[in-house]
Amino acid sequence: MASVKDLKDLSPQELDEFRNDMRHSAAHVLAEAVLKLHPEAKLTIGPTIEVGFYYDFDVDEPFTPDDLKAIEKEMRRSINRNSKFVEREVTREEAREQVLDNPYKVEILDGIPEGTRVTFCSHSDGAFEDLCRGGHVEQTVDIKAFKLLSTAGAYWRGDENNKMLQRVYGTAWESKEAQADYLHRIEEAERRDHRKLGRELGLFFFDPIAPASPFFLPKGAFVVNELTAFVRDLYKRYDYKEVITPQIFNTDLWRKSGHYDNYADNMFFINIDETEYGVKPMNCPAAAMLYGSETHSYRELPLRYADFGRLHRYERSGVTHGLTRVRSLTQDDAHIFSTMDQIGSEIRGFLDMLRDSYEVFGFDNPRFTLSLRPEKRVGIDDMWDRAESALEEILADSGFEYETVSGEGAFYGPKIDIFVPDALKREWQLGTVQLDFSLPERFNLEYAAEDGARHKVVVIHRAMLGSIERFLGVLIEHLGGAFPLWLAPLQAVIVPIADRHVAYAHDVKEILEKHGLRVEVNDSSDRMNAKIRAAQLQKVPYMLVVGDREAEENAVAVRTRTGGNLGAVSITEVVESLVKETEQKSLEPLLSATDD
């Protein structure tokens, strides 16, 4: 049993353990409350999750928001009674007798391995007891802060062939302050939800006609193209050669690469002229075909092929999520063909490029993991030993802090994954670099060494932003949809105060557009403040208001999307500042303003 005393003295690991026990205990209190209010309900499972807990119930009618309020009120009554959590061990026969009228608990009991302790946990002086493996706080008042969040349907055991249950989600924290901070982050996450903002800002939408495959509107297509151009500029600096490869290949290719045996469940297949073809889920085999189409010397290496080809992966409908988990995607994908001696410099160079690039988008303090061989893999152990040792040595020498994760490598080789925290402190895996000794063996990819001998190349798979679609979804939530000036589809809206100012507004627009700036004139009949508000809701970086004074002084009155007001600024200064801010890819506006 965890203790609530001296929480401030707990280590992060101990605090996590306490939270887990507290949330598990809260799930018990939830189950008790539901049974009091809905005696006909059957209990199933009630585990903890990352920031809370849930419990699934078999009930005749779905829970309503009013039901949740009543359940939460009953939970508070139970907590305030300050009863102890008491665990007791029983025999399997005793347990079966106690749960005999609940088929869900019987199934859970039957799934407990032989030789494992079978325990029940009770509180409310034994008035409520549940089959449970343990892990609770000492007493109910140790659940310092909790809240029920939502309810949803959930199939028993996650199997759509089973009965639909009612799942109640909740959260619990060691203090009201910690819970308030979490709830604020939840509200902020909802406000920043990229699916919601994508629609509101006219960036993209989804339709069942193409499940989990986004339609990009002109503004969204602009952002995608700018992200791609950003990567292309880096490729010029780091000597990558861009290639274009087919999207559909005979399955002979996927068998040769190992994807047919190891990745087929995530692929789309079609039959053409009685022959099976696979739509490419990744570019690796195509890159191997390119390299193998010519002979190569050590003088050409490293050879860096970049491919923005569209990929298609079958993701189950239950796991697709906006742009962050799609079936149709484009990656800033590249494959580097190198000698063994070049591995270190190539991966170090990529990590440097990646770190500098993330700073442009405001992603700081990336975290690195080294993922080692999975159970289902290709290649011999000696090959994996060499690949894992090479990556570990590079990370150790780089000075980056990293964590080793067993079993999470790609089926063809170990990898380094890079995670970045967003503005809400949520981590996202974006970049990756993977070492592959298998592909050269499968495709006989060689080069002529200095002594004339033939040697196998090493393939380095790498992506910096990863899926462009996923990166855009993450970026929208990180920035709350407020793109920096260089990435904003519309950089400024010119707002004439009255009809007589419309001509001057268009003159200003023409000047700004000549300098490559993206601007529009709002010459609608709306009032000035309404026009400004509309532009702010669209996250347009600048509003340039023009009236009599501005026309006389060859100036504009500058407003910002955050409500800042600079007053009158000359057109020359506005052009210089906006061009400079765009070219520097600045996250902060160079035309600084004081908030009203």
Residue pairs with C-beta under 8 A, 6 or more apart in sequence:
1 21
1 85
1 136
1 137
1 138
2 17
2 18
2 21
2 22
2 136
2 137
2 138
2 142
3 18
3 137
3 138
3 142
4 18
4 22
4 137
4 138
4 142
4 144
4 174
7 15
7 18
7 174
7 175
10 18
15 174
18 137
18 174
19 172
19 173
19 174
20 48
20 135
21 135
21 136
21 137
22 137
22 142
22 143
22 144
22 172
22 173
22 174
23 48
23 49
23 52
23 53
23 171
23 172
24 46
24 47
24 48
24 53
24 135
24 136
25 85
25 123
25 136
25 137
25 140
25 142
25 143
26 53
26 75
26 143
26 146
26 170
26 172
27 46
27 47
27 48
27 53
27 54
27 55
27 170
28 46
28 85
28 121
28 123
28 128
28 130
28 132
28 136
29 75
29 78
29 79
29 123
29 140
29 143
30 46
30 53
30 55
30 71
30 75
30 148
30 168
30 170
31 43
31 46
31 55
31 57
31 128
31 130
32 75
32 78
32 123
32 124
32 127
32 128
33 71
33 72
33 74
33 75
33 78
34 41
34 43
34 55
34 57
34 71
34 168
35 41
35 43
35 128
36 74
37 67
37 70
37 71
37 74
38 57
38 59
40 59
40 60
41 57
41 58
41 59
42 57
42 58
42 59
42 102
42 103
42 104
43 55
43 57
43 102
43 104
43 105
43 130
44 55
44 56
44 57
44 58
44 104
44 105
44 156
44 165
45 55
45 56
45 104
45 108
46 53
46 54
46 55
46 56
46 130
47 53
47 54
51 171
51 182
52 149
52 169
52 170
52 171
52 172
53 169
53 170
53 171
53 172
54 167
54 168
54 169
54 170
55 167
55 168
56 154
56 156
56 165
56 166
56 167
57 165
57 166
57 167
57 168
58 104
58 156
58 163
58 165
58 166
59 165
59 166
62 151
62 153
62 166
63 71
63 151
63 166
63 168
67 151
68 148
68 150
68 151
68 168
71 148
71 168
72 147
72 148
75 146
75 148
78 123
78 124
78 140
79 140
79 141
79 143
79 146
80 140
80 141
81 124
81 140
82 139
82 140
82 141
83 123
83 124
83 125
83 139
83 140
84 123
84 138
84 139
84 140
85 121
85 122
85 123
85 136
85 137
85 138
85 139
85 140
86 121
86 122
86 123
86 126
87 119
87 120
87 121
87 132
87 134
87 136
88 119
88 120
88 121
88 122
89 117
89 118
89 119
90 98
90 118
90 119
90 120
91 118
92 109
92 112
92 118
95 109
95 118
95 120
95 131
96 106
96 109
98 120
98 129
98 131
99 105
99 106
99 109
99 131
100 106
104 156
105 131
108 131
109 118
109 131
112 118
117 133
118 131
119 131
119 132
119 133
119 134
120 129
120 130
120 131
120 132
121 129
121 130
121 132
121 134
121 136
122 128
122 129
122 130
123 139
123 140
137 143
143 172
144 173
144 174
144 175
144 176
145 172
145 173
145 174
145 175
145 176
145 178
145 179
146 170
146 171
146 172
146 173
146 179
147 170
147 171
147 172
147 179
147 183
148 168
148 169
148 170
149 169
149 170
149 171
149 186
150 168
150 169
151 166
151 167
151 168
151 169
152 166
152 167
152 169
153 164
153 165
153 166
153 167
154 164
154 165
154 166
154 167
155 161
155 162
155 163
155 164
155 165
156 162
156 163
156 165
171 179
171 182
171 183
172 179
173 179
173 182
185 424
185 425
188 424
189 424
189 426
189 477
190 196
191 480
192 423
192 424
192 476
192 477
192 478
192 480
192 481
193 322
193 477
194 322
194 323
194 324
194 472
194 473
194 474
194 476
194 477
194 481
195 206
195 322
195 323
197 203
197 476
197 477
197 480
197 481
198 204
198 205
198 220
198 322
198 323
198 476
199 205
200 481
200 537
201 219
201 481
201 538
201 539
202 217
202 218
202 219
202 220
202 538
203 216
203 217
203 219
203 220
203 223
203 476
204 214
204 215
204 216
204 217
204 220
204 323
205 214
205 215
205 217
206 212
206 213
206 214
206 215
206 322
207 215
210 328
211 317
211 320
211 327
212 315
212 317
212 320
212 325
212 326
212 327
212 328
213 326
213 327
213 328
214 220
214 323
214 326
214 328
214 469
216 224
218 489
219 489
219 490
220 472
220 489
222 489
223 472
223 483
223 487
223 489
224 330
224 468
224 469
224 472
226 486
226 487
227 465
227 468
227 471
227 472
227 487
228 308
228 330
228 332
228 468
230 357
230 360
230 585
231 306
231 332
231 464
231 465
232 242
234 240
234 353
234 357
234 464
235 242
235 304
235 306
235 334
238 304
238 349
238 353
239 304
240 304
240 305
240 306
240 334
241 303
241 304
241 305
241 306
242 305
242 306
242 307
242 308
243 287
243 290
243 305
243 306
243 307
244 307
244 309
245 280
245 283
245 286
245 287
245 289
245 290
245 307
245 309
246 280
246 286
247 279
247 280
247 309
247 310
247 312
248 270
248 277
248 278
248 279
248 280
249 277
249 278
249 280
249 285
249 286
250 275
250 276
250 277
251 260
251 269
251 276
251 277
251 278
253 278
253 285
253 289
254 260
254 263
254 264
254 267
254 278
254 285
255 261
256 285
256 442
256 443
257 284
257 285
257 288
257 439
257 442
257 443
258 378
258 411
258 412
258 438
258 442
259 267
259 278
259 281
259 282
259 285
260 278
262 376
262 377
262 378
262 411
263 281
263 411
265 314
266 281
266 313
266 314
266 315
267 278
267 279
267 281
267 313
267 314
268 278
268 279
268 312
268 314
269 276
269 277
269 278
269 279
270 276
270 277
270 278
270 279
271 277
279 312
280 286
280 309
280 311
280 312
281 311
281 312
281 313
282 311
282 331
282 333
283 307
283 309
283 311
283 331
283 333
283 335
284 335
284 412
284 436
284 439
284 459
284 461
285 439
285 443
286 307
286 309
287 305
287 307
287 335
287 459
288 335
288 439
288 440
288 442
288 443
288 445
288 459
289 443
290 305
291 303
291 305
291 335
291 337
291 443
291 445
291 457
292 443
292 444
292 445
295 448
296 303
296 337
296 446
296 447
296 448
296 457
297 447
297 448
298 339
298 447
298 448
298 449
298 450
300 447
301 337
301 338
301 339
301 342
301 447
301 457
302 336
302 337
302 338
302 339
302 342
302 346
303 336
303 337
303 338
304 334
304 335
304 336
304 337
305 334
305 335
305 336
305 337
306 332
306 333
306 334
307 333
307 334
307 335
308 330
308 331
308 332
308 333
309 330
309 333
310 328
310 329
310 330
311 328
311 329
311 330
311 331
312 327
312 328
312 329
313 327
313 329
314 327
315 325
315 326
315 327
319 325
320 326
320 327
322 473
323 469
323 470
323 472
323 473
323 476
324 469
324 470
324 473
324 474
325 470
326 467
326 469
326 470
328 469
329 467
329 468
329 469
329 470
330 467
330 468
330 469
331 463
331 465
331 466
331 467
331 468
332 463
332 464
332 465
332 466
332 468
333 461
333 462
333 463
334 461
334 462
334 463
335 459
335 460
335 461
335 462
336 346
336 350
336 459
336 460
336 462
337 445
337 447
337 457
337 458
337 459
337 460
338 346
338 457
338 458
338 460
339 447
339 455
339 457
339 458
340 458
342 458
343 390
343 394
343 435
343 458
343 460
344 390
344 393
344 394
344 397
346 460
347 391
347 394
347 416
347 433
347 435
347 460
347 462
348 394
348 398
350 433
350 460
350 462
350 464
351 398
351 400
351 416
351 433
353 464
354 366
354 418
354 431
354 464
355 366
357 464
357 465
358 364
358 366
358 420
358 430
358 431
360 585
360 587
361 475
361 478
361 587
362 423
362 478
362 479
362 587
363 420
363 421
363 422
363 430
363 478
364 420
364 421
365 420
365 421
366 418
366 419
366 420
366 431
367 401
367 402
367 403
367 418
367 419
367 420
367 421
367 427
368 395
368 400
368 401
368 402
368 403
368 416
368 417
368 418
368 419
369 402
369 403
369 404
369 405
369 408
369 416
369 417
369 419
370 388
370 391
370 392
370 395
370 402
370 403
370 404
370 405
370 414
370 415
370 416
371 405
371 407
371 408
371 409
371 410
371 414
371 415
371 416
371 417
372 384
372 388
372 404
372 405
372 406
372 407
372 408
372 409
372 414
373 384
373 388
373 407
373 409
373 414
374 407
374 408
374 409
374 410
374 411
375 407
376 411
377 384
377 409
377 411
377 412
378 411
378 412
378 438
378 442
379 412
379 413
379 437
379 438
379 441
383 437
383 438
384 413
384 414
386 437
387 413
387 414
387 435
387 436
387 437
388 414
390 435
391 414
391 415
391 416
391 435
392 404
394 416
395 402
395 416
402 416
409 415
409 434
410 434
410 436
410 461
412 434
412 436
412 438
412 439
413 434
413 435
413 436
413 437
413 438
413 461
414 434
414 435
415 432
415 433
415 434
415 435
415 461
416 432
416 433
416 434
417 429
417 431
417 432
418 429
418 430
418 431
418 432
419 427
419 428
419 429
419 430
420 427
420 428
420 430
421 427
421 428
422 428
422 474
422 477
422 478
423 477
423 478
423 479
423 480
424 477
428 474
429 466
430 464
430 465
430 466
430 470
430 471
430 474
431 462
431 463
431 464
431 465
431 466
432 461
432 462
432 463
432 466
433 460
433 461
433 462
434 460
434 461
434 462
435 458
435 459
435 460
435 461
436 458
436 459
436 460
436 461
437 456
437 458
437 459
439 445
439 459
440 446
440 456
440 457
440 458
440 459
441 456
445 456
445 457
445 459
446 454
446 455
446 456
446 457
447 454
447 455
447 457
448 454
449 455
465 471
475 483
480 539
481 539
482 539
482 541
482 561
483 489
483 539
483 541
484 541
484 585
484 586
484 587
485 491
485 541
485 578
485 581
485 582
485 586
485 589
486 581
486 582
486 583
486 585
486 586
488 518
488 539
488 540
488 541
489 518
490 518
490 519
490 520
490 538
490 540
491 517
491 518
491 519
491 540
491 541
491 542
491 578
491 582
492 512
492 517
492 518
492 519
492 520
492 540
492 541
492 542
492 543
492 544
492 578
493 519
493 520
493 521
493 522
493 531
493 535
493 540
493 542
493 543
493 544
494 505
494 508
494 509
494 519
494 520
494 521
494 522
494 543
494 544
494 546
494 556
495 505
495 522
495 528
495 531
495 532
495 535
495 543
495 544
495 545
495 546
496 502
496 504
496 505
496 521
496 522
496 523
496 546
496 547
497 528
497 545
497 546
497 547
497 548
498 547
501 546
501 547
501 548
501 550
501 551
502 521
502 523
504 546
504 550
504 551
505 521
505 523
505 546
506 521
508 519
508 544
508 546
508 556
508 571
509 519
509 520
509 521
511 571
511 575
512 519
512 574
512 575
512 578
513 519
515 575
515 578
515 579
516 579
516 582
517 575
517 578
517 579
517 582
519 544
522 531
522 534
522 535
524 531
526 534
528 545
531 543
532 543
532 545
532 559
535 543
535 561
536 543
536 561
536 563
539 561
540 561
541 560
541 561
541 589
542 558
542 559
542 560
542 561
542 578
542 589
542 591
543 558
543 559
543 560
543 561
544 556
544 557
544 558
544 559
544 574
545 556
545 557
545 558
545 559
546 556
546 557
547 557
549 555
549 568
550 556
550 557
550 568
553 568
553 570
554 570
554 571
555 568
555 569
555 570
555 571
556 568
556 569
556 571
556 574
557 565
557 566
557 567
557 568
557 569
558 565
558 566
558 567
558 569
558 574
558 591
558 593
559 565
559 566
559 593
560 566
560 589
560 591
560 593
562 593
562 595
563 595
563 596
564 592
564 593
564 594
564 595
564 596
565 593
565 594
565 595
565 596
566 591
566 592
566 593
566 594
569 591
574 591
577 590
577 591
578 590
578 591
580 590
581 589
581 590
581 591
584 590
